Amino acid sequence: MIASSARPTRGQRAALCGALGLCYPRLMRTSRVWLLACSLAACLPSQVPAREVNDVARDLNLATRFGRMDVAAEHTSEAHRQRFLESRASWGAELRVVDVELAQLHVPDSTSAEVIVDVSWVRMSEGLLRSTRIRQDWENPGGGWLLSAERRIGGDVGLLGEDVVVLRPEAGDAQFPTKVIR
């Protein structure tokens, strides 16, 4: 059989185009859907600030948990750094931090954030596990996230250097009094 050099008919072209998925209308429909999806994705708020503040807050709180105050102080603002170091002066000596957990993260914009941290700790002179919830305010002046303020919002008092009077019973004789029977 000799191949003809005649052009395919319109119906043959449409059938061939549909079989290969190269139809112009179908291609344009697909392109429009992808263009719309990409445009909508560009309008969504970026998760980068939330991820950044989460990483920095986790680094600071883990560094303080393990006594690395020099590393943690790098993530504090100049105005808050002295107060930060004073509030943690007793960590490791009078009290021991057992666990630190980031409980909540709120990032209203790319320059400020609020982090809620749960801290489990023990006084060295006691065996009682305590828990304190701290609110940390973070700011991003342009060079990275820095801790600008913190305060206790719940739980036990004494973690952040607050003055606490610890009442302890008087140490009496551990032995029973001796009775002499005559």
C-alpha positions in Angstrom: 0.0 0.0 0.0 1.3 3.4 -0.9 1.0 6.1 1.7 -0.8 9.2 0.5 0.6 12.6 1.1 -2.8 14.1 1.7 -3.4 16.0 4.8 -5.5 14.5 7.5 -9.1 15.7 7.8 -10.2 17.9 10.6 -11.9 14.9 12.3 -8.8 12.8 12.0 -6.7 15.6 13.5 -9.1 16.0 16.4 -9.1 12.3 17.0 -5.3 12.2 16.9 -5.0 15.3 19.1 -7.4 13.9 21.7 -5.6 10.5 21.8 -2.2 12.2 22.5 -3.7 14.8 24.9 -2.4 17.7 22.8 -5.6 19.4 22.0 -5.3 23.1 22.3 -8.6 23.7 24.2 -7.7 20.9 26.7 -4.2 22.3 27.1 -5.5 25.8 27.7 -8.0 24.6 30.3 -5.2 22.8 32.2 -3.0 25.8 32.0 -5.7 28.0 33.3 -6.3 25.7 36.3 -2.5 25.7 37.2 -2.3 29.4 36.8 -5.2 29.9 39.1 -3.8 27.5 41.7 -0.4 29.2 41.7 -2.0 32.6 42.0 -4.1 31.6 45.0 -1.0 29.9 46.6 0.9 33.2 46.3 -1.9 35.0 48.1 -1.8 32.7 51.2 0.1 34.0 54.2 3.7 32.7 54.5 4.5 30.2 57.2 8.1 31.2 57.3 7.9 33.7 60.3 6.1 31.1 62.3 8.7 28.4 61.5 11.5 30.8 62.3 10.2 32.0 65.7 9.4 28.4 66.6 13.0 27.3 65.9 14.5 30.2 67.8 12.2 29.8 70.7 12.9 26.1 70.9 16.7 26.8 70.7 16.5 29.4 73.5 14.4 27.2 75.8 16.4 24.1 75.3 19.6 26.0 75.9 18.3 27.3 79.2 17.0 23.9 80.2 20.5 22.5 79.8 22.2 25.5 81.5 23.6 27.1 78.3 22.8 30.6 79.3 25.4 32.1 77.0 23.7 30.5 74.0 20.3 31.5 75.2 21.3 35.1 75.9 22.2 35.5 72.2 18.4 35.2 71.4 17.3 38.0 73.8 17.0 41.7 73.1 19.5 44.1 74.6 16.8 45.6 76.8 15.7 42.2 78.2 19.0 40.4 78.4 20.0 41.4 82.0 16.5 40.6 83.4 16.6 37.3 81.5 20.0 36.3 83.1 18.9 37.4 86.6 15.6 35.4 86.4 17.6 32.2 85.6 20.5 32.7 88.1 19.2 30.0 90.4 18.8 27.4 87.6 21.2 24.6 88.2 22.0 25.6 91.7 18.8 25.9 93.7 16.4 24.4 91.1 16.7 21.9 88.3 14.6 22.2 85.1 13.4 18.8 84.1 11.5 19.5 80.9 10.6 22.5 78.6 7.7 22.3 76.1 6.5 24.9 73.7 2.7 24.8 74.2 1.4 27.5 71.9 2.7 29.8 69.2 0.8 32.9 68.0 2.4 35.0 65.1 0.1 37.9 64.3 2.6 39.5 61.9 6.2 39.1 60.7 7.5 41.4 63.5 6.0 40.1 66.7 5.0 36.7 68.2 3.8 35.2 71.4 5.1 31.8 72.7 3.6 29.9 75.6 6.1 27.6 77.3 5.5 24.9 79.9 8.4 24.3 82.2 8.6 21.3 84.7 11.1 21.8 87.4 12.2 20.7 90.9 13.8 22.5 93.8 17.0 20.8 94.8 16.0 20.8 98.5 12.7 19.1 97.7 11.5 16.2 95.7 8.3 17.8 94.4 7.9 18.2 90.7 6.5 21.6 89.9 5.1 23.1 86.7 5.1 26.8 85.5 3.6 28.3 82.3 5.5 31.2 80.9 4.4 33.7 78.2 7.3 34.9 76.0 7.0 37.9 73.8 9.2 37.8 70.7 10.1 40.6 68.2 11.8 40.7 64.9 13.4 44.1 64.4 14.8 42.9 61.1 17.9 40.9 62.1 16.2 37.8 63.5 13.8 36.9 66.3 14.7 38.1 69.8 13.0 37.5 73.2 11.7 40.9 74.4 9.7 40.0 77.5 8.4 37.1 79.6 6.2 36.5 82.5 4.6 33.7 84.5 1.0 33.2 83.6 0.2 30.1 85.6 1.6 27.3 87.7 4.1 27.4 90.5 5.9 30.5 91.6 9.7 30.7 91.9 10.9 29.6 88.5 11.7 33.1 87.2 13.5 34.4 90.3 10.4 35.5 92.2 10.9 35.9 95.9 9.4 32.8 97.5 9.3 31.8 101.2 9.8 28.1 101.4 8.4 26.7 104.7 10.1 23.6 106.0 9.3 21.8 109.2 11.9 21.8 111.9 14.2 18.8 111.7 13.5 16.9 114.9 15.0 13.8 116.2 14.4 11.0 113.8 14.4 8.4 116.6 11.6 7.7 119.0 12.2 9.0 122.5 13.8 6.4 124.7 11.6 5.1 127.6 13.2 3.5 130.5 11.0 0.9 132.2 12.0 0.2 135.8 
